[in-house]
Amino acid sequence: MSEALGYAGAAALANVLGAVAVTSRRRWSVRALEAMVALSAGFMICVALTEILPEAIARGGRRAAVIALAGYLLVHLTQHTLAAHFHFGEETHKVSEAVGVSALAGLLLHTFVDGVAIASGFAVDAKLGVVIFLAILLHKFPEGLAISSLFLAAGAGRRRALGAAALLGVATLGGVLVTERAPALADAGLALSAGVTLYVAASNLVPEFQGKKGWELPASFFVGCALFFGAHALLGL
């Protein structure tokens, strides 16, 4: 088993844990989830703009920038154009089964690229791979929570809700395996993941807490940025 596959497995587990938090019906703090989302957004934006995108452009030039843009647009197409409804966080309104399925389809592409990002990062440098893994890990829990709660809101049982989150984890593992066996995808992987990571952070996560009252969420966002630079210094990047 490759090093990247092991890290992807840990990220996939976080998807399932997010689903367990919903399907077990245990009490959990919505405000704590929002703080996690804000922290994740700060960390991911820093990773995308200061690590993944510069490395991709250094290796692929203008072509890499175009691929990054394509990744950004592709996530928007699948999550917010073709999918009827999706947001990070627990779904509290009744939705149709088609909404849950369309959201799952969009997220499967995104989580596949998560695996591509991890594999591409480790192919360049183990330290870069770890930083990318951390960025992905931080949003995996709310991602699993979001898709499982959508399935529950659509009338699906707990088993199907857990299964949907598990599929997201499998897609991440698949992204690693395909990248390690497809040279063309490996070459474009960093650039593609830069666009996807930036979209998830800036267009998915930031709107979830932007404009809400209180200082805790903006503070969590900047703590996420600070954690990135701390990890950056600790890993010697």
Secondary structure, DSSP 4 states (H G I P E B T S, - for coil): --HHHHHHHHHHHHHHHHHHHHHT-----HHHHHHHHHHHHHHHHHHIIIIIHHHHHHHHTHHHHHHHHHHHHHHHHHHHTSSS---SS---S---HHHHHHHHHHHHHHHHHHHHHHHHHHHH-HHHHHHHHHHHHHHHHHHHHHHHHHHHHTT--HHHHHHHHHHHHHHHHHHHHHHHH-HHHHHHHHHHHHHHHHHIIIIIIHHHHTT-SSSHHHHHHHHHHHHHHHHHHHHT-
